Amino acid sequence: MSIPIRWGDMDAMGHLNNASYFRYLETARIDWMQSIGFAPDPGGEGMVIINAFCNFYQQIEYPGTVLLRMYASDPARTTFETWGTLARDDAPDVICAEGGATTIWLDFPKKKAMPLPDWLRAMVTP
């Protein structure tokens, strides 16, 4: 997906603020969930991240557009990994940052982890 860099996403040094990287990765995760027909449902089951990281390699500056590629892999009993790369769309092969999250399948009302549904396990298994 492509995300336009907004002026307000910058920090005082004129670089993309660290929090913006996480926001962009979150946007990609939510868009992916919706693209596979799954919308978050606080009254049912769904995905929640339990750990997130981002490694920064090159600065991203305004103006421009970020090209974000997202992946899912490594299903376990209740978790799987989501991760993504961020590049500028005018230099798509230059990775500026990469980050990800361990994602757990949760019964929201019970606040308990549940086994990944078979349809999701099949989707994130290489």
C-alpha positions in Angstrom: 0.0 0.0 0.0 1.1 3.6 -0.5 0.7 6.2 2.3 1.2 9.9 1.6 3.6 11.5 4.1 1.8 14.3 5.9 3.5 17.4 7.1 2.3 16.6 10.6 4.0 13.2 10.5 7.4 14.9 10.8 9.4 15.5 14.0 11.3 18.7 14.8 14.3 17.5 12.7 12.2 17.3 9.6 12.1 13.4 9.5 9.2 11.1 9.8 8.5 10.8 13.5 9.2 7.4 15.0 5.5 7.0 16.1 4.5 7.5 12.5 6.3 4.3 11.4 4.3 2.3 13.9 1.1 4.0 12.8 1.8 3.2 9.1 2.5 -0.5 10.0 -0.8 -0.6 12.0 -2.7 0.9 9.1 -1.3 -1.9 6.8 -2.3 -4.6 9.4 -5.8 -3.2 9.7 -6.2 -2.9 5.9 -4.9 -6.4 5.4 -7.4 -7.7 8.0 -10.3 -6.0 6.2 -9.0 -7.2 2.8 -9.3 -10.9 4.0 -12.9 -10.2 5.2 -12.1 -9.8 8.9 -13.1 -6.6 10.7 -12.2 -6.1 14.4 -15.0 -7.1 16.6 -14.6 -6.2 20.3 -17.6 -8.4 21.2 -16.1 -11.5 19.6 -12.7 -12.9 18.5 -9.8 -11.2 16.7 -6.2 -10.2 16.5 -4.3 -8.2 19.0 -0.6 -7.4 18.9 1.4 -8.4 21.9 4.9 -7.1 20.8 5.9 -4.6 18.2 9.3 -3.4 16.8 10.7 -1.2 14.2 14.3 -1.0 12.8 15.2 2.3 11.2 17.8 2.3 8.4 17.3 5.5 6.5 15.4 8.7 7.2 12.1 9.4 5.5 11.3 13.0 4.8 8.4 15.1 3.6 7.2 15.4 0.9 6.7 12.0 -0.6 4.8 8.7 -0.3 5.8 5.6 1.7 5.4 2.2 0.0 4.6 -0.3 2.6 4.7 -4.1 2.0 3.1 -6.3 4.6 3.6 -10.0 5.3 2.2 -12.6 7.7 4.0 -15.8 8.7 5.1 -18.2 11.4 1.8 -19.5 12.8 2.0 -21.0 16.2 -0.9 -22.3 18.4 -2.4 -18.9 19.2 0.0 -16.4 17.5 1.5 -15.5 14.1 3.9 -12.8 13.0 3.1 -9.7 10.9 5.9 -7.6 9.5 6.4 -5.0 6.9 9.0 -2.9 5.0 8.8 0.8 4.4 10.4 2.4 1.4 9.8 5.6 -0.5 7.7 5.0 -3.6 10.3 6.9 -5.7 12.9 4.4 -4.5 10.9 1.2 -3.9 14.0 -1.1 -3.6 15.6 1.0 -0.8 14.2 -0.3 2.5 14.1 2.7 5.0 12.7 0.7 7.8 11.2 -2.6 8.7 9.0 -3.6 11.6 6.5 -6.1 12.8 4.4 -7.5 15.5 3.6 -10.7 17.2 -0.1 -11.1 16.8 -2.3 -13.2 19.0 -5.8 -14.5 18.4 -8.0 -13.5 21.3 -11.5 -14.0 22.7 -12.2 -10.4 23.6 -15.0 -10.8 26.2 -13.0 -13.5 28.0 -9.6 -11.8 27.5 -8.1 -15.2 26.7 -5.9 -16.4 23.9 -7.5 -18.9 21.5 -6.1 -21.3 18.9 -5.8 -19.6 15.5 -8.8 -20.4 13.3 -8.0 -22.9 10.6 -8.8 -20.4 7.8 -6.3 -17.9 9.2 -3.6 -20.6 9.9 -3.9 -21.7 6.2 -3.6 -18.0 5.1 -0.3 -17.3 7.0 1.4 -20.7 6.4 4.0 -20.5 3.7 
